[in-house]
Amino acid sequence: MKNHFPLTIFLCYYLFVSLLFGSNLSSQYFPLSLFKLWKTYTNLISSPTMAVLLQTKYTLSPITNNIPRSHRPSLLRARVTCSLTPAKKSHPNREKLVLEKRLVNPPPSNDPTLQSTLTHRLWVGAGCTTVFASFAKSIIGGFGSHILLEPALAGYAGYILADLGSGLYHWAIDNYGDESTPLVGTQIEAARGHHKWPWIITIRQFANNSHALARGITFTVLPLVLACNDPVVHGFVSMFAFCILFCQQCHAWAHERKSKLPPLVVAFQDMGLLLSRRQHVNHHRHHRTYMSYCIVSGVWNNVLDDNKIFEALEKVLYVQFGVKPRSWSHPNSE
């Protein structure tokens, strides 16, 4: 019996592999005699151009005659995978094998990436200070020059155009670039995560959500504050910059339930002064072609969507540069 033990093990292994891989392997070897079967087995394991790889959950010890019978059934219950490895090793294109670990699971509510840091707060403070300085120059210059209507109209124009500007920027980072894009890579990555888990924005802290915009506002508005004293210019600049600085907060409010919002915010949303949940839902509902990109008041969304402005821009960019926007293939958000 001991002399036939290797053959017995081989036959058990052959039957098990036949059950795993179907009739192809069985029909190839089953009609052979035991001698041919044993010869085929020895040739298979000694071939230099292929190897049988056993992958099990636990490491298996070598099969010897000293293994107790009580341990042998566990070997038959092991999951065995057979594969053929060619002599020439393949080298896959690593650039196409991208594992986005940060987009696999949503972050928990206490995740540090959702919390505001001291740096975030300092940038938001700098942005708010710069906007306030521009607004103050508009008010002081308007009263000093006895012109009040022009700065007010310029401020209204800034409010209207800020909604359009937020839509253009939102469309760009939603559809083009990645986390390696200079200057805005982190915002592009955050936008992709937002489309996968839209509700995350409601638990992201204010400074964390707005510091990148505040940094941009600081660098662009501060030179105007230092170099220009025109109250009309500052009427436009201060309102435009203020709306852009807080547009991400307006965006977060559009994802929040009304019962959790301040009454004043709900009133502004109902009046159409701020983006509402009802207006913004189209942006996440249409997975084939995104809509409603504007996130300050949403006043431009109907104009841009009805006239398919962003779709036309996407086609122009594709024809000119061959770059497809993510909206053409992005799946529904969770």
Buried (B, 14 or more C-beta within 10 A) or exposed (E): EEEEEEEEEBBEBBEBBBEEEEEEBBEEBEEEEEEEBBEBBEEEEEEEEEBBEBEEEEEEEEEEEEEEEEEEEEBEEEEBEBEEEEEEEEEEEEEEEEEEEEBEEEBEEEEEEBBBEEEBBBBBBBBBBBBEBBBEBBBEBBEEBEBEEBBBEBBEBBBBBBBBBBBBBBBBBBBBBEBEBEEBBEBBBBBBBBBBBBEBBBBBBBBBBBBBBBBBBBEBBBEBBEEBBBBBBBBBBBBBBBBBBBBBBBBBBBBBEEEEBEEEBBEBBEEEBBBBBEBBBBBBEBEEBBBBBBBBBBBBBBEBBEEEBBBEBBEEBEEEEEEEBBBEEBEEBE
